[in-house]
Amino acid sequence: MAYDMVDVIIIADSHYVGVSQVLVNLFGDFLQVVDRGILFHPGAYCRDLWNILDALVVICALVAFAFVYVPSLFICSLLNIAIGNW
């Protein structure tokens, strides 16, 4: 099955939309932590389960992006190999 140029553009744009959505969520979470505090204030960020779920989703997405964009870095660190040898 051959892709049309429109399909290729949509696939490429959807990747950038995913990355930008994660970055926007990360920035929003950072602002909430700065505004509310992280744990000890009565209205703190980690006292709401939805915020914990949101942070977990953002962290998982960042780890997934790291595996996609820097795979050799994780392989080297897991195997305890110097990156300069790659």
N, C-alpha and C positions, 0 to 999 in steps of 0.2 A: 504494500500500500504506500503510495507516494504522498508526501505532504505538500500541500499548497503553501505558497509564501505566507498567506494569512495565518495558516496553522502554525508555522514556525514562529511568526511574530507573537502569536497568542501564547505559545509555550514559553518563549523567552520572557515575555512580559509577566506571565504568571509567576515565574521564578523571582523576578525583581519585586513583585508585589508581596510575595511571602517574606523576603528579606526585609523589606521596608516595614511591613506590618510587625515583625518581631522587634525591629529597632524602635518603632513608635511605642509598642507595649513596654519595652525595657525602659525607655525614657519616662513614660507615664508611671511605671512602678517606682522608679527612682524619685520622681517628684512627690509621690505619695509617702514614701519613706521619709523624705526630708520634711514634709509638712506634718505628718502625724507621729513620727517616731517609729521605731521598729518593733518594740516589744513592751516597754514598761508603762507607757501612757495608757489611760483608759480607752482611748480611741485609736490605739496603735495599729499599724499595718498588719502585723502577724496575729492579731486577735480576731481577725475576720477570716473565716475559712475560705471565702471566695478569693480573697487576696492571696492566700497561701496557694490555692489552686492556680491562680493566674501566674504567680511567681514560678511554680513548678513547670507550667507549660512553657514559659519564657526560657527557663534554664534548660529544659529538654531541647527546645528549638536551637538554642545557642550551641549546645553540645553537638547536635546533629549538623549544624552548619560548620562547626570546627572539624568534624570528621570528613566533611565533603571538601572543604577548602584547604585543610592542612593534614592530609592523612599520614604523610611520612613522619610528621612530628609525633603523633600518637604512637605509631609503630615503633619509632626509635625509643621513646620513653618507656614503652612497655617492655621492650627487649633490652633496655639499658645499653643502647648503642649510641655512640657519639654521632651527632647530626653531621659533623664535618666529614665523616667517612661516606656519606651518601652522596 
